[in-house]
Amino acid sequence: MAITAAEVKQLRESTGAGMMDAKKALTESNGDMEAAVDWLRTKGLAKAAKKADRTAAEGLVAVKVDGSTGVAVEINSETDFVAKNAEFQGLVGDVATVALSAQNVAELNETDMGGKHVKERITDAIAKIGENMTLRRMERLEGASVTAYTHNAVTDGMGKIGVLVAFTGDDAATARQIAMHIAAAKPAALNEAELDPAIVEKEKQIQMDIARESGKPEQVIEKMIEGRMRKFLSEITLVNQAYVIDPDVTVADAAARAGIEITGFVRMEVGEGITVEKEDFAAEVAKAARG
């Protein structure tokens, strides 16, 4: 299939690979962008997998806690200017408050908020503020106790990254520090048992392909893979991660030392997983002028 210059550019920006390497990766992967990233990793040509870290939409995440229940809600806007708008922040905060009585985002959209459904309140805000907005996600967390942390906060409980942590025990201060750790370290799951098997299998296959590129015997490769997978799991499961506040211990060790156990978490970052088409500044101004 034909590979476009735009696809090559996108892959280069997301991996840091050279132009010819990016084109070859797309060709070998039949234009599949995700498979092309994996191909580059296998060949050692991906300088940095930046795509997953790129925020491609604006807005805010709000977190609310009521006793043993916490919720995280993401509402997107087109620009960061609106995210800094007091009216928009008020809307996000109000939606997060009523989210405590909802189970999921579909139910939240139909939840009453001052005489109107949440989705109607958002429609009203779009008309008033003049920019498209979307209630994108909601996650609910329950436990013996729940604490919250907001990174890059614009106001209390609202910012670019929201974290909820469920725990047992009495040391809420340590639980909140672990929430800060989660914001920074981006664990994929609480422990190995809760990790998506597809993630593990995909990484194992990539590491096997990388190891085979070295030309080493299969028995040597198997031992290499065992060590690399142990390292991989320690980096993406919360309880096994090195604690950012004290890297000499794991998060599980730090929690146990404080007399608590982490039973669950939610990490929500504005725009993660969304890709938007970029416009140059002149085109953006022209579009705005046309209304």
Secondary structure as UniProt FT lines:
FT   HELIX           5..15
FT   HELIX           19..28
FT   TURN            29..31
FT   HELIX           33..42
FT   TURN            43..44
FT   HELIX           51..53
FT   STRAND          58..66
FT   TURN            67..68
FT   STRAND          69..77
FT   HELIX           80..83
FT   HELIX           86..99
FT   TURN            100..101
FT   HELIX           105..109
FT   STRAND          112..113
FT   TURN            114..115
FT   STRAND          116..117
FT   HELIX           118..129
FT   STRAND          133..142
FT   STRAND          145..151
FT   TURN            156..157
FT   STRAND          158..159
FT   STRAND          161..168
FT   HELIX           172..185
FT   HELIX           192..194
FT   HELIX           197..213
FT   TURN            214..215
FT   HELIX           218..236
FT   HELIX           238..240
FT   STRAND          242..243
FT   TURN            244..245
FT   STRAND          246..250
FT   HELIX           251..257
FT   TURN            258..259
FT   STRAND          261..269
FT   TURN            270..273
FT   HELIX           281..290
//
